[in-house]
Amino acid sequence: FRRVLFRSGAVTLVDVSTGTITGTVDITGGLAAAGAAGVTGGNGGVGGNGGAVTVTDITAAISSAVTVTGADGANGATSNTTGNSGAGGDGGTVAATFSGAINANLTIASGKGGNGGAAGTASGNGGDGGAGGGVTVTLEHNVTGTISIADGAAGTAGASGTGTLGALGAASISTLNFTGSSARTIGAVTAVVDGDGTLAVNNSAGTTADVTFASLGTSTKALKSLTITAGDVKVTGDTFVKTITGAAGDLFDFDGDVTAATEFTLINGSNASFAKDLTSSTLLRVTTGASIFTFNGTEDQIVTGDFTNGTADWVDIQNTNAAGIVTFKGLIGVTGTKAGDITVAAGSRTVFEKVVHAEDMLHTTTAAVTYEATGNTFTS
């Protein structure tokens, strides 16, 4: 194929598997229609929804840029009569699966919500804006290029008037799934706007890392969320994701700095290791069973955030970094639900700036531990 274009509505493509696609691939949801204005004694018609586009699988390798775009919601009509104006149609959604490698950049963008119609000077109501078309992309192979992901912003409400203004069209979400049963390597994943992009990993290859990312987000534009349902995840560069959630028995391995501004959660054995700094402005927590945060870098590491657990003894912390100082700037557990075991390796140096409430502190005589706060408690 030189170029593949899917831009329509109510389309389902079952399989594209012939050879290699060397041209660009453009998949776009169907366009929505605007609402019609009301007239005296009658209401305006509602705009039609854009048709959905579903691509069940592209198994061919792709060597040029891929773009997947949801359609914008249409605007509601303004009312200047006694009749109510029609709502705009919803933008067409897109769902696409790629089981062949993408050896180029991938751009994903959901549609924006339509604007509500103004109420106007008469008693008729403005039409509501249509919702933006969401996008779901499922990747079952490698992506060598950069992935850019954008959610669709909500529209704006119509201006007030004698009647009721039209409501804004709803925002839409871009979801990126990583699935399969073989180890995958993925390039950098970036957000167009801070907080865009929902990532989910469900890949159990049984190798050291089921999915390896070059990096996730940037310091100014973090991704919205990363959730594991199955599989181990490794990130070789820096990670900026607002909410990170593990799954029981699965592992995170971070080689770069990690910033989870909202929350970093491990679930019942979803252990995580960190080679550089870890920052969470809200919580570093464990739910439903014991999990381990391991700090294994070869330089100074700073850990920012309070460690909490749903039940006492679930948060275990290990410092195996013998080359630098690991400094914990937040609370470790609380009086009623203490953290679990804290283990510091021979030759390591650990500093706790705030109060520590834990089950045990396990260390050798060659490990240096500094407590800068008073009131620390250990069960044994």
Summary of the structure (lengths in Angstrom):
residues: 380
radius of gyration: 25.5
end to end distance: 67.6
largest distance: 88.5
contacts: 1568
relative contact order: 0.08
helix: 0%
strand: 43%
